Amino acid sequence: MPPLPCYLLLAAMLFAIGLAAALTRRNAIIVLIGIELMLNAANLNFIAFWRYGPNPETLRGVLFVIFAIGVAAAEAAVGLALIIALHKHFKTTHVDQVDSMRG
């Protein structure tokens, strides 16, 4: 079994990739994918700290991850609905070109 720092390094790399995607891309779908990568990095940290923690018999880490996956699914559904609404109104998914939220 790999040691804890390997999991933490992988989670840090996933988070960095997600942050770079969320901050540098103009396409709203890529921004959402970056946010999902950051949430997956947090889930990996939850599982790693739960597994290597003092009491892995309790399922606290797994419960946190299941809750976070549910929140991520809701976030993805709402985010995609917003992107579809923006595309219908502005005819683009580029974040820079959306300059007003008035209907």
All heavy atoms as an XYZ file, in Angstrom:
781
protein
N       0.841     -1.171      0.000
C       0.000      0.000      0.000
C       0.895      1.246      0.000
O       1.811      1.339      0.793
C      -0.903     -0.021      1.239
C      -1.803      1.151      1.300
S      -2.898      1.228      2.726
C      -3.313     -0.435      3.053
N       0.611      2.207     -0.881
C       1.427      3.432     -0.923
C       1.269      4.247      0.362
O       0.206      4.244      0.985
C       0.869      4.208     -2.111
C       0.061      3.242     -2.877
C      -0.370      2.163     -1.949
N       2.300      4.976      0.744
C       2.190      5.788      1.961
C       1.306      7.018      1.744
O       0.983      7.389      0.605
C       3.637      6.187      2.253
C       4.327      6.080      0.948
C       3.637      4.991      0.176
N       0.942      7.660      2.841
C       0.051      8.815      2.810
C       0.578      9.957      1.940
O      -0.210     10.564      1.196
C      -0.219      9.299      4.239
C      -1.120     10.520      4.397
C      -2.505     10.244      3.851
C      -1.185     10.933      5.850
N       1.873     10.309      1.977
C       2.322     11.420      1.128
C       2.097     11.208     -0.369
O       1.926     12.180     -1.107
C       3.815     11.528      1.444
C       3.938     11.005      2.826
C       2.921      9.896      2.908
N       2.054      9.973     -0.821
C       1.769      9.720     -2.246
C       0.346     10.164     -2.592
O       0.118     10.793     -3.633
C       1.956      8.250     -2.564
S       3.660      7.707     -2.507
N      -0.600      9.844     -1.728
C      -1.977     10.257     -1.958
C      -2.116     11.777     -1.879
O      -2.837     12.384     -2.659
C      -2.916      9.607     -0.944
C      -3.081      8.134     -1.151
C      -2.562      7.222     -0.240
C      -3.761      7.631     -2.256
C      -2.705      5.864     -0.416
C      -3.916      6.271     -2.451
C      -3.387      5.392     -1.523
O      -3.533      4.052     -1.710
N      -1.417     12.376     -0.929
C      -1.496     13.827     -0.782
C      -0.871     14.539     -1.975
O      -1.367     15.576     -2.421
C      -0.823     14.262      0.517
C      -1.456     13.715      1.800
C      -0.716     14.237      3.010
C      -2.930     14.047      1.863
N       0.206     13.982     -2.510
C       0.830     14.564     -3.694
C      -0.096     14.453     -4.909
O      -0.247     15.413     -5.683
C       2.166     13.881     -3.974
C       2.962     14.415     -5.160
C       3.400     15.845     -4.892
C       4.160     13.535     -5.416
N      -0.730     13.309     -5.072
C      -1.680     13.131     -6.166
C      -2.856     14.099     -6.026
O      -3.284     14.721     -7.010
C      -2.188     11.688     -6.204
C      -3.245     11.369     -7.248
C      -2.684     11.564     -8.649
C      -3.770      9.967     -7.065
N      -3.364     14.261     -4.810
C      -4.472     15.193     -4.587
C      -4.036     16.628     -4.862
O      -4.802     17.409     -5.430
C      -4.995     15.057     -3.163
N      -2.812     16.989     -4.478
C      -2.319     18.342     -4.742
C      -2.173     18.584     -6.247
O      -2.503     19.678     -6.734
C      -0.986     18.562     -4.042
N      -1.715     17.582     -6.981
C      -1.605     17.737     -8.427
C      -2.979     17.868     -9.083
O      -3.178     18.697     -9.973
C      -0.824     16.568     -9.032
C       0.638     16.579     -8.694
S       1.689     15.383     -9.538
C       0.730     13.906     -9.582
N      -3.948     17.055     -8.646
C      -5.310     17.169     -9.170
C      -5.894     18.546     -8.875
O      -6.531     19.164     -9.734
C      -6.211     16.104     -8.551
C      -6.261     14.741     -9.206
C      -7.130     13.806     -8.386
C      -6.785     14.843    -10.610
N      -5.676     19.029     -7.657
C      -6.199     20.334     -7.285
C      -5.553     21.436     -8.120
O      -6.228     22.363     -8.573
C      -5.976     20.588     -5.790
C      -6.725     21.787     -5.280
C      -8.038     21.659     -4.873
C      -6.132     23.023     -5.235
C      -8.742     22.754     -4.417
C      -6.824     24.127     -4.783
C      -8.136     23.997     -4.370
N      -4.245     21.334     -8.339
C      -3.542     22.347     -9.135
C      -4.033     22.353    -10.579
O      -4.227     23.422    -11.179
C      -2.041     22.117     -9.082
N      -4.248     21.172    -11.156
C      -4.769     21.093    -12.522
C      -6.171     21.684    -12.597
O      -6.508     22.438    -13.511
C      -4.743     19.633    -13.022
C      -3.307     19.156    -13.192
C      -5.517     19.487    -14.329
C      -3.183     17.670    -13.424
N      -7.010     21.357    -11.616
C      -8.361     21.908    -11.584
C      -8.373     23.408    -11.403
O      -9.151     24.119    -12.045
N      -7.494     23.913    -10.536
C      -7.426     25.361    -10.327
C      -6.945     26.078    -11.577
O      -7.494     27.121    -11.963
C      -6.504     25.664     -9.148
C      -6.404     27.116     -8.719
C      -7.746     27.598     -8.191
C      -5.327     27.272     -7.675
N      -5.956     25.499    -12.242
C      -5.468     26.095    -13.485
C      -6.563     26.102    -14.550
O      -6.723     27.087    -15.284
C      -4.236     25.345    -13.988
N      -7.314     25.025    -14.639
C      -8.401     24.966    -15.629
C      -9.504     25.965    -15.298
O     -10.057     26.600    -16.198
C      -8.967     23.552    -15.700
N      -9.816     26.113    -14.020
C     -10.897     27.018    -13.638
C     -10.515     28.481    -13.807
O     -11.378     29.323    -14.086
C     -11.314     26.754    -12.193
N      -9.242     28.802    -13.652
C      -8.829     30.206    -13.705
C      -8.370     30.675    -15.084
O      -8.439     31.864    -15.375
C      -7.716     30.460    -12.693
C      -8.111     30.343    -11.220
C      -6.912     30.585    -10.340
C      -9.236     31.298    -10.886
N      -7.897     29.769    -15.915
C      -7.310     30.210    -17.181
C      -8.205     30.004    -18.394
O      -7.969     30.641    -19.420
C      -5.981     29.482    -17.442
O      -6.220     28.079    -17.518
C      -4.980     29.776    -16.350
N      -9.183     29.159    -18.311
C     -10.010     28.874    -19.488
C     -11.180     29.823    -19.585
O     -11.688     30.323    -18.583
C     -10.523     27.430    -19.443
C      -9.435     26.406    -19.432
C      -8.665     26.479    -20.704
N      -7.542     25.532    -20.660
C      -6.633     25.467    -21.566
N      -6.677     26.259    -22.598
N      -5.653     24.609    -21.465
N     -11.634     30.046    -20.810
C     -12.774     30.926    -21.040
C     -14.083     30.153    -21.163
O     -15.139     30.708    -20.939
C     -12.560     31.718    -22.313
C     -11.445     32.685    -22.229
C     -11.387     33.502    -23.480
N     -10.058     34.076    -23.627
C      -9.583     34.517    -24.741
N     -10.301     34.453    -25.831
N      -8.379     35.026    -24.797
N     -14.000     28.905    -21.547
C     -15.198     28.106    -21.761
C     -15.779     27.696    -20.404
O     -15.087     27.170    -19.544
C     -14.842     26.863    -22.580
C     -16.063     26.162    -23.088
O     -17.166     26.368    -22.608
N     -15.851     25.313    -24.074
N     -17.070     27.927    -20.217
C     -17.717     27.662    -18.941
C     -17.724     26.171    -18.600
O     -17.662     25.806    -17.423
C     -19.141     28.210    -18.952
N     -17.794     25.322    -19.595
C     -17.797     23.880    -19.331
C     -16.439     23.435    -18.793
O     -16.368     22.630    -17.856
C     -18.189     23.102    -20.610
C     -19.629     23.447    -20.985
C     -18.027     21.613    -20.407
C     -20.075     22.892    -22.297
N     -15.362     23.977    -19.327
C     -14.021     23.651    -18.827
C     -13.844     24.175    -17.403
O     -13.198     23.536    -16.571
C     -12.938     24.207    -19.772
C     -13.112     23.647    -21.178
C     -11.548     23.908    -19.248
C     -12.979     22.145    -21.267
N     -14.430     25.329    -17.105
C     -14.380     25.862    -15.740
C     -15.078     24.906    -14.785
O     -14.575     24.615    -13.687
C     -15.003     27.274    -15.691
C     -15.157     27.749    -14.263
C     -14.152     28.253    -16.475
N     -16.236     24.376    -15.181
C     -16.941     23.397    -14.339
C     -16.135     22.115    -14.171
O     -16.120     21.527    -13.084
C     -18.310     23.072    -14.934
C     -19.417     24.073    -14.663
C     -20.703     23.615    -15.330
C     -19.630     24.248    -13.184
N     -15.464     21.670    -15.217
C     -14.626     20.478    -15.111
C     -13.480     20.728    -14.132
O     -13.122     19.855    -13.332
C     -14.117     20.050    -16.499
C     -15.268     19.504    -17.330
C     -13.011     19.009    -16.383
C     -14.915     19.230    -18.777
N     -12.912     21.930    -14.167
C     -11.851     22.276    -13.216
C     -12.348     22.258    -11.780
O     -11.655     21.771    -10.872
N     -13.550     22.764    -11.554
C     -14.123     22.741    -10.213
C     -14.370     21.312     -9.756
O     -14.131     20.962     -8.595
C     -15.408     23.588    -10.177
C     -15.053     25.058    -10.368
C     -16.168     23.397     -8.875
C     -16.247     25.954    -10.594
N     -14.825     20.460    -10.658
C     -15.030     19.052    -10.320
C     -13.708     18.367     -9.974
O     -13.652     17.539     -9.054
C     -15.709     18.319    -11.478
C     -17.145     18.720    -11.705
C     -18.067     18.314    -10.581
O     -17.836     17.265     -9.952
O     -19.020     19.060    -10.334
N     -12.641     18.699    -10.688
C     -11.330     18.136    -10.349
C     -10.888     18.565     -8.959
O     -10.319     17.767     -8.203
C     -10.287     18.558    -11.381
C     -10.194     17.720    -12.636
C      -9.200     18.343    -13.615
C      -9.801     16.309    -12.326
N     -11.148     19.810     -8.598
C     -10.784     20.270     -7.262
C     -11.600     19.552     -6.188
O     -11.063     19.193     -5.129
C     -10.958     21.784     -7.151
C      -9.948     22.566     -7.953
S      -9.979     24.327     -7.677
C     -11.464     24.802     -8.524
N     -12.880     19.301     -6.462
C     -13.694     18.543     -5.505
C     -13.215     17.097     -5.386
O     -13.216     16.521     -4.292
C     -15.168     18.577     -5.923
C     -15.889     19.895     -5.683
C     -17.265     19.859     -6.327
C     -16.018     20.165     -4.203
N     -12.781     16.508     -6.494
C     -12.243     15.149     -6.438
C     -10.942     15.090     -5.652
O     -10.676     14.107     -4.961
C     -12.045     14.595     -7.847
C     -13.351     14.217     -8.489
O     -14.313     13.900     -7.810
N     -13.391     14.276     -9.800
N     -10.125     16.138     -5.742
C      -8.902     16.195     -4.943
C      -9.235     16.259     -3.460
O      -8.578     15.596     -2.636
C      -8.056     17.391     -5.357
N     -10.251     17.032     -3.112
C     -10.669     17.095     -1.709
C     -11.193     15.741     -1.242
O     -10.902     15.303     -0.111
C     -11.729     18.174     -1.529
N     -11.948     15.047     -2.092
C     -12.442     13.711     -1.734
C     -11.296     12.733     -1.535
O     -11.333     11.895     -0.618
C     -13.387     13.189     -2.811
C     -14.719     13.882     -2.781
O     -15.100     14.475     -1.785
N     -15.432     13.831     -3.895
N     -10.282     12.817     -2.372
C      -9.116     11.949     -2.214
C      -8.416     12.224     -0.881
O      -7.984     11.289     -0.200
C      -8.156     12.138     -3.379
C      -6.917     11.249     -3.398
C      -7.313      9.786     -3.443
C      -6.046     11.596     -4.576
N      -8.327     13.484     -0.494
C      -7.748     13.811      0.808
C      -8.585     13.251      1.950
O      -8.042     12.733      2.931
C      -7.593     15.319      0.968
C      -6.357     15.836      0.307
O      -5.381     15.122      0.150
N      -6.408     17.084     -0.109
N      -9.908     13.371      1.855
C     -10.781     12.811      2.886
C     -10.537     11.317      3.059
O     -10.386     10.818      4.171
C     -12.259     13.035      2.541
C     -12.791     14.379      2.914
C     -13.586     15.081      2.037
C     -12.510     14.944      4.142
C     -14.086     16.325      2.360
C     -13.002     16.185      4.491
C     -13.800     16.869      3.592
N     -10.499     10.603      1.948
C     -10.312      9.148      2.011
C      -8.925      8.790      2.530
O      -8.768      7.876      3.346
C     -10.568      8.515      0.628
C     -12.045      8.607      0.276
C     -10.102      7.079      0.563
C     -12.962      7.804      1.188
N      -7.902      9.513      2.091
C      -6.537      9.210      2.535
C      -6.380      9.450      4.033
O      -5.814      8.612      4.746
C      -5.534     10.049      1.753
N      -6.883     10.579      4.519
C      -6.761     10.853      5.948
C      -7.619      9.912      6.781
O      -7.265      9.564      7.906
C      -7.092     12.314      6.261
C      -5.984     13.258      5.927
C      -6.179     14.276      5.013
C      -4.744     13.126      6.513
C      -5.160     15.148      4.695
C      -3.709     13.988      6.204
C      -3.917     15.006      5.294
N      -8.753      9.487      6.227
C      -9.578      8.510      6.945
C      -8.849      7.170      7.031
O      -8.808      6.547      8.084
C     -10.917      8.340      6.232
C     -11.651      7.108      6.637
C     -12.297      6.898      7.812
C     -11.801      5.903      5.886
N     -12.843      5.641      7.832
C     -12.548      5.007      6.663
C     -11.365      5.499      4.629
C     -12.875      3.734      6.217
C     -11.699      4.244      4.189
C     -12.442      3.376      4.974
N      -8.267      6.744      5.928
C      -7.621      5.427      5.887
C      -6.383      5.367      6.781
O      -6.132      4.376      7.443
C      -7.239      5.091      4.444
C      -6.521      3.780      4.268
C      -7.448      2.627      4.603
N      -6.766      1.375      4.443
C      -6.220      0.682      5.451
N      -6.259      1.145      6.669
N      -5.630     -0.462      5.222
N      -5.614      6.439      6.797
C      -4.390      6.453      7.591
C      -4.599      7.097      8.957
O      -3.637      7.331      9.680
C      -3.279      7.185      6.830
C      -2.768      6.393      5.667
C      -3.209      6.656      4.375
C      -1.852      5.371      5.861
C      -2.750      5.922      3.307
C      -1.387      4.627      4.792
C      -1.841      4.900      3.521
O      -1.384      4.168      2.456
N      -5.826      7.388      9.317
C      -6.121      8.019     10.599
C      -6.042      7.031     11.746
O      -5.791      5.826     11.575
N      -6.265      7.524     12.972
C      -6.134      6.662     14.143
C      -7.252      5.636     14.270
O      -7.072      4.601     14.918
C      -6.161      7.652     15.310
C      -6.884      8.837     14.786
C      -6.568      8.898     13.323
N      -8.422      5.906     13.677
C      -9.557      4.996     13.849
C     -10.251      4.774     12.502
O     -11.331      5.314     12.259
C     -10.520      5.594     14.884
C     -11.515      4.577     15.376
O     -11.451      3.399     15.037
N     -12.455      5.029     16.177
N      -9.666      3.942     11.612
C     -10.290      3.758     10.292
C     -11.537      2.880     10.313
O     -12.194      2.732      9.288
C      -9.176      3.116      9.464
C      -8.294      2.455     10.450
C      -8.381      3.266     11.712
N     -11.872      2.316     11.473
C     -13.082      1.486     11.533
C     -14.344      2.343     11.425
O     -15.365      1.891     10.909
C     -13.132      0.673     12.833
C     -12.097     -0.427     12.913
C     -10.730      0.094     13.349
O     -10.685      1.137     14.029
O      -9.731     -0.533     12.989
N     -14.287      3.563     11.951
C     -15.433      4.452     11.784
C     -15.440      4.955     10.344
O     -14.405      5.149      9.735
C     -15.344      5.655     12.742
O     -14.173      6.392     12.441
C     -15.318      5.203     14.183
N     -16.600      5.163      9.828
C     -16.728      5.512      8.410
C     -16.932      7.006      8.195
O     -17.655      7.417      7.295
C     -17.878      4.726      7.790
C     -17.706      3.212      7.791
C     -18.928      2.538      7.201
C     -16.462      2.821      7.024
N     -16.278      7.824      9.004
C     -16.449      9.273      8.871
C     -15.951      9.781      7.526
O     -16.603     10.598      6.875
C     -15.709      9.992      9.989
C     -16.362      9.817     11.320
C     -15.635     10.618     12.363
N     -16.164     10.289     13.669
C     -15.446     10.264     14.753
N     -14.167     10.521     14.714
N     -16.010      9.961     15.904
N     -14.785      9.341      7.105
C     -14.236      9.801      5.828
C     -15.112      9.411      4.656
O     -15.316     10.194      3.738
N     -15.619      8.203      4.689
C     -16.483      7.735      3.605
C     -17.784      8.535      3.581
O     -18.275      8.905      2.502
C     -16.765      6.226      3.765
C     -17.742      5.744      2.729
C     -15.477      5.436      3.689
N     -18.325      8.849      4.747
C     -19.554      9.637      4.794
C     -19.325     11.052      4.264
O     -20.178     11.599      3.555
C     -20.097      9.676      6.220
C     -20.630      8.338      6.742
C     -21.061      8.459      8.187
C     -21.773      7.856      5.889
N     -18.177     11.645      4.597
C     -17.854     12.958      4.044
C     -17.770     12.895      2.523
O     -18.264     13.796      1.825
C     -16.529     13.471      4.601
C     -16.655     14.197      5.904
C     -16.001     13.734      7.027
C     -17.412     15.346      6.004
C     -16.109     14.403      8.227
C     -17.529     16.027      7.200
C     -16.871     15.554      8.313
N     -17.147     11.856      2.001
C     -16.989     11.734      0.547
C     -18.334     11.514     -0.132
O     -18.603     12.114     -1.179
C     -15.992     10.605      0.212
C     -16.024     10.261     -1.252
C     -14.595     11.017      0.636
N     -19.182     10.698      0.443
C     -20.506     10.481     -0.157
C     -21.304     11.778     -0.172
O     -21.961     12.112     -1.165
C     -21.252      9.356      0.594
C     -20.580      8.013      0.296
C     -22.724      9.318      0.210
C     -21.106      6.865      1.102
N     -21.238     12.541      0.908
C     -21.911     13.836      0.951
C     -21.319     14.783     -0.094
O     -22.057     15.487     -0.795
C     -21.802     14.436      2.349
C     -22.466     15.769      2.481
C     -23.847     15.865      2.526
C     -21.713     16.920      2.552
C     -24.463     17.094      2.630
C     -22.321     18.155      2.664
C     -23.700     18.251      2.709
N     -19.995     14.799     -0.217
C     -19.343     15.684     -1.189
C     -19.681     15.288     -2.623
O     -19.832     16.156     -3.492
C     -17.832     15.665     -0.976
N     -19.805     13.999     -2.891
C     -20.197     13.555     -4.232
C     -21.624     13.995     -4.547
O     -21.931     14.417     -5.665
C     -20.025     12.024     -4.364
C     -18.537     11.671     -4.395
C     -20.720     11.495     -5.608
C     -18.256     10.188     -4.319
N     -22.500     13.934     -3.551
C     -23.868     14.427     -3.751
C     -23.909     15.919     -4.034
O     -24.633     16.382     -4.917
N     -23.111     16.686     -3.292
C     -23.038     18.125     -3.528
C     -22.454     18.406     -4.909
O     -22.918     19.301     -5.624
C     -22.219     18.806     -2.417
C     -21.891     20.235     -2.762
C     -22.972     18.736     -1.094
N     -21.440     17.638     -5.316
C     -20.833     17.832     -6.634
C     -21.827     17.510     -7.747
O     -21.843     18.187     -8.782
C     -19.580     16.967     -6.766
N     -22.655     16.499     -7.553
C     -23.659     16.170     -8.566
C     -24.692     17.287     -8.692
O     -25.077     17.667     -9.808
C     -24.339     14.853     -8.215
N     -25.112     17.833     -7.565
C     -26.061     18.950     -7.604
C     -25.421     20.177     -8.240
O     -26.057     20.889     -9.023
C     -26.553     19.266     -6.193
N     -24.150     20.425     -7.910
C     -23.433     21.559     -8.491
C     -23.304     21.400    -10.001
O     -23.469     22.363    -10.753
C     -22.055     21.680     -7.843
C     -21.179     22.745     -8.414
C     -20.157     22.207     -9.383
O     -19.795     21.022     -9.296
O     -19.730     22.985    -10.252
N     -23.025     20.208    -10.457
C     -22.895     19.972    -11.895
C     -24.234     20.173    -12.602
O     -24.282     20.764    -13.693
C     -22.363     18.565    -12.147
N     -25.316     19.708    -11.996
C     -26.630     19.868    -12.617
C     -27.021     21.340    -12.708
O     -27.471     21.816    -13.762
C     -27.679     19.095    -11.823
N     -26.817     22.089    -11.627
C     -27.152     23.515    -11.639
C     -26.222     24.273    -12.586
O     -26.657     25.151    -13.335
C     -27.098     24.088    -10.208
C     -27.200     25.602    -10.216
C     -28.196     23.482     -9.358
N     -24.939     23.930    -12.561
C     -23.981     24.598    -13.438
C     -24.287     24.371    -14.902
O     -24.233     25.305    -15.713
N     -24.606     23.146    -15.268
C     -24.947     22.873    -16.669
C     -26.243     23.556    -17.073
O     -26.383     24.024    -18.214
C     -25.024     21.372    -16.908
C     -23.675     20.655    -16.915
C     -23.872     19.153    -17.049
C     -22.801     21.170    -18.052
N     -27.202     23.644    -16.155
C     -28.440     24.375    -16.464
C     -28.148     25.853    -16.699
O     -28.713     26.468    -17.618
C     -29.439     24.199    -15.336
N     -27.253     26.427    -15.906
C     -26.873     27.825    -16.115
C     -26.146     28.016    -17.443
O     -26.372     29.008    -18.149
C     -25.996     28.311    -14.966
C     -26.712     28.606    -13.659
C     -25.701     28.882    -12.567
C     -27.653     29.772    -13.822
N     -25.289     27.074    -17.788
C     -24.570     27.179    -19.054
C     -25.539     27.079    -20.234
O     -25.409     27.823    -21.211
C     -23.474     26.098    -19.134
C     -22.352     26.435    -18.147
C     -22.918     25.994    -20.545
C     -21.338     25.342    -17.996
N     -26.514     26.206    -20.141
C     -27.510     26.093    -21.216
C     -28.309     27.385    -21.330
O     -28.572     27.880    -22.436
C     -28.426     24.871    -20.985
C     -27.630     23.591    -21.198
C     -29.643     24.914    -21.896
C     -28.360     22.336    -20.786
N     -28.687     27.969    -20.184
C     -29.433     29.228    -20.218
C     -28.580     30.357    -20.798
O     -29.079     31.182    -21.579
C     -29.907     29.591    -18.812
N     -27.313     30.411    -20.435
C     -26.428     31.432    -20.994
C     -26.231     31.239    -22.496
O     -26.173     32.209    -23.252
C     -25.077     31.415    -20.281
C     -25.048     32.000    -18.880
C     -23.682     31.773    -18.247
C     -25.387     33.469    -18.904
N     -26.133     29.992    -22.920
C     -25.963     29.734    -24.352
C     -27.208     30.132    -25.138
O     -27.101     30.661    -26.253
C     -25.631     28.263    -24.595
C     -25.292     27.982    -26.019
N     -26.235     27.580    -26.927
C     -24.115     28.076    -26.697
C     -25.669     27.414    -28.109
N     -24.385     27.711    -27.999
N     -28.368     29.899    -24.569
C     -29.599     30.306    -25.265
C     -29.702     31.821    -25.362
O     -30.181     32.350    -26.358
C     -30.821     29.759    -24.527
C     -31.072     28.302    -24.766
C     -32.339     27.859    -24.059
C     -32.592     26.397    -24.297
N     -33.815     25.938    -23.607
N     -29.242     32.522    -24.331
C     -29.396     33.976    -24.309
C     -28.279     34.694    -25.064
O     -28.532     35.610    -25.835
C     -29.446     34.466    -22.861
C     -29.790     35.910    -22.737
N     -28.840     36.896    -22.715
C     -30.986     36.527    -22.645
C     -29.421     38.061    -22.606
N     -30.733     37.871    -22.549
N     -27.040     34.291    -24.850
C     -25.900     34.985    -25.435
C     -25.295     34.279    -26.647
O     -24.389     34.807    -27.276
C     -24.791     35.178    -24.388
C     -25.163     36.118    -23.289
C     -25.488     35.647    -22.036
C     -25.199     37.484    -23.513
C     -25.817     36.504    -21.018
C     -25.533     38.354    -22.502
C     -25.852     37.862    -21.244
N     -25.722     33.063    -26.941
C     -25.205     32.273    -28.060
C     -23.711     31.963    -27.924
O     -23.013     31.812    -28.919
C     -25.463     32.966    -29.398
C     -26.901     33.274    -29.673
C     -27.707     32.017    -29.856
C     -29.117     32.378    -30.279
N     -30.128     31.780    -29.443
N     -23.211     31.879    -26.704
C     -21.814     31.529    -26.458
C     -21.682     30.914    -25.064
O     -22.542     31.137    -24.207
C     -20.888     32.756    -26.574
O     -19.542     32.317    -26.427
C     -21.198     33.793    -25.529
N     -20.619     30.135    -24.884
C     -20.316     29.604    -23.557
C     -19.036     30.194    -22.998
O     -18.549     29.751    -21.960
C     -20.184     28.066    -23.594
O     -19.157     27.705    -24.507
C     -21.493     27.409    -23.958
N     -18.485     31.199    -23.672
C     -17.281     31.846    -23.181
C     -17.630     32.785    -22.034
O     -18.505     33.638    -22.161
C     -16.577     32.618    -24.287
C     -15.951     31.727    -25.304
N     -14.840     30.970    -25.041
C     -16.301     31.448    -26.580
C     -14.529     30.260    -26.109
N     -15.406     30.533    -27.063
N     -16.933     32.631    -20.942
C     -17.225     33.401    -19.730
C     -16.929     34.880    -19.955
O     -17.639     35.743    -19.421
C     -16.406     32.840    -18.543
C     -16.671     33.613    -17.275
C     -16.730     31.376    -18.323
N     -15.914     35.211    -20.728
C     -15.552     36.603    -20.940
C     -16.589     37.375    -21.743
O     -16.708     38.600    -21.588
C     -14.209     36.696    -21.675
C     -13.068     36.139    -20.858
O     -13.225     36.060    -19.628
O     -12.034     35.792    -21.452
N     -17.336     36.723    -22.581
C     -18.292     37.407    -23.450
C     -19.647     37.640    -22.786
O     -20.480     38.348    -23.318
C     -18.471     36.627    -24.743
C     -17.214     36.577    -25.564
C     -17.364     35.712    -26.791
O     -18.406     35.092    -26.993
N     -16.337     35.658    -27.618
N     -19.870     37.033    -21.640
C     -21.117     37.237    -20.911
C     -20.902     38.456    -20.027
O     -20.216     38.408    -19.023
C     -21.471     35.993    -20.077
C     -22.739     36.239    -19.287
C     -21.626     34.793    -20.976
N     -21.517     39.594    -20.423
C     -21.237     40.822    -19.708
C     -22.393     41.324    -18.858
O     -22.223     42.216    -18.049
C     -20.818     41.923    -20.679
C     -21.860     42.146    -21.759
O     -22.865     41.432    -21.772
O     -21.642     43.049    -22.593
N     -23.576     40.752    -19.003
C     -24.695     41.179    -18.178
C     -25.578     39.982    -17.877
O     -25.625     39.017    -18.629
C     -25.503     42.265    -18.879
O     -26.201     41.706    -19.967
N     -26.269     40.073    -16.772
C     -27.183     38.993    -16.389
C     -28.636     39.427    -16.534
O     -29.522     38.774    -16.041
C     -26.908     38.574    -14.939
C     -25.547     37.925    -14.750
S     -25.361     36.413    -15.687
C     -26.368     35.308    -14.743
N     -28.856     40.540    -17.196
C     -30.240     40.987    -17.405
C     -30.892     40.183    -18.510
O     -30.264     39.777    -19.460
C     -30.263     42.464    -17.784
C     -29.903     43.370    -16.621
C     -29.999     44.801    -17.017
N     -28.799     45.110    -17.784
C     -28.700     46.097    -18.641
N     -29.725     46.884    -18.850
N     -27.587     46.332    -19.300
N     -32.184     39.942    -18.369
C     -32.903     39.150    -19.344
C     -33.389     39.921    -20.429
O     -33.509     40.246    -21.418
